Amino acid sequence: MSFCCNNTLWLDNIDTLQDSTFTVPYVANVSGQSYTFIAPYQRGQIEIQTTSVSGQKLAFQTEKLNPFYRYIGKVYDNQGNEIVATIGSDSYNCFLINTIRKY
């Protein structure tokens, strides 16, 4: 899978101790479909799966994320199609989160 980004949306700073999820602004139109957030990580990649709820944005668990790291990833549906989120007239195919840790 290619990680060429046309437009990247910064989602948020995620506290890996307190925030259990991060949300991608793509509203699912059907419940029960699998989606995967995939981001390069060191010499491999990290994959986080979620199941959609109709009418809600996609929420991914943070438990696989390491603190103090910047992740730039993409979301794919269960057919391997890249998800593009549209906000206003802007379309985003990559999503950036910074993981932090507040003590």
N, C-alpha and C positions, 0 to 999 in steps of 0.2 A: 504494500500500500504506500502511496506517495504522500509525503508530508509537505508538499508545496502549498503554501497558504496564499490565497488571493486577498483575503481581508481577515484580520484577527481581532476578535472581541475579547477584551480583558474582562473576566468575570468577577474576580474579587480576590482579596487576601483571605485564605482559608486557614483557620487555626485548627491544626490536626488533633488537638486535645479536646476542643469544645465543639467544633462544627462536624457533624456526622455526615453531612452531604454538601455537594455543590450543585448548582442548578444551571442547566444550559437552556437559553430562551427559545426552545423549539417546542411548540405545543403539539402533543400527540393527538391524532384524530381517531385512534383506536386503542383500546386497552389490551394488555397482554402481549404486546410485541416487544421483542428484545432489541436493545440498543447497546452499543459498546463504545466507550470513550477510549481511544488509543493515542498514546503519546510516547515519543522516543524517550528512553531513560537509560543513561549511561551507554552501554553497548547493546542494549536490547530495546524493549518497549514494555510499557505498562498497559494493561487492559482492565477496564472496569465495566462490568455489565450492569444493566438495569432493565426493568420491565415497565413499559409505559402504562399510564393511566389516562384514559381519554379526557381531553380538555385541560390537561395539566402539563406543565413544563417537565422536561426530563431531569430527574434528580439522581446523582451518582454518589455512592458511598465514598468516604475519604480514607477508609482504613488501610488501603494499599499505598497511600501517598506518604512520602517521607517529608519531614519538616525542612524548612529552609531551602526549598527548591522551586524553580520556575518550570511549570509544565505547559507546553503548547501542544494541544492535541486536536484530534478530529473525532466526530461521532459518526458511527455507521449503523445502519439498520440491519436486521437479520438477513437481508439479501446481499449485504456488502456495499450498499449504496451510501455514498457520503451524504450526510445531513447538512443542509444549509439553513441557518437561522436568518430571518429577515426582520430588521427593526427599522421602521419607517421605509426609506428607500434604499437602505444599506443591507447588503447580504454578507454573511460571515460564514466561512467554511472552516475556520480554526478558532480555538478557544484557549485563552491563557488564564492560568491561575497561579498565584504565588502561595506557597504553603509557609505558614509562620507558626510560631509557638509562643503563646502568651503565658507567662508564669505568674 
